[in-house]
Amino acid sequence: MVEYVSIELLLFVLTLTIGGALISAFADAAVVVSCARSLADRDWFKSAMRNARATVSDWDEKSGRGHVIANGERWRATADGPLNAGDMAAGEMVVGDPVDILSATGLTLHIRKKKT
């Protein structure tokens, strides 16, 4: 005699499995972000990043924001003024341009174009 499992039971088990996996994934992501923010707020970390060098990954000159690669990691970055390179005509950042890190606030680095 063959007994069949109801479709409702299968859907219930599938929902629990998928829901548990999603909750676990979101919890893991929240822990990673929390740890990264905690690390970025530490004074020793900020002082280690200050005066370090980075390379432009992408940049929006209008907003003065973009991303840089520092110590092999991609970081958000901001600059207060235009990042002129002296003799560059437009003064725009180009992918691969070297920059100096002035400070770190949370997970954002404040940069200026490396003086040539």
C-alpha positions, 0 to 999 in steps of 0.5 A: 500500500502506497501512501501519498504525502499531501501537497500542503505538507510539501509546500509547508516544508519547502516554505520553512526550508526556504524561509530559514535559509533566507533568514540565515543569509540576512542574519549573516549579512547583518553580522558582517556589516556590523563587524565592518562598521565596528572595525572602521570606527576604531581609532587604530584603524583610522590612524592606519588608513591615514596617509595610506595610498589608494588607487581610483576604481571609479569616480563621479567628478560632479558629486565628488564621490566614488570608489578606491582600492586600498590595501586590496579592498574596495572602499567608498571615497569622497573628496571635498574639492576637485581632485586636480592633478596639476597639469591635467586639463579637466582635472578629472579622476581617471581609473588607476589614478593614485590618491592619498587617504586623508581620513576615514569616517565609518566605511568612507575614506576622504581622499585627495589626488596624489601630488606629482 
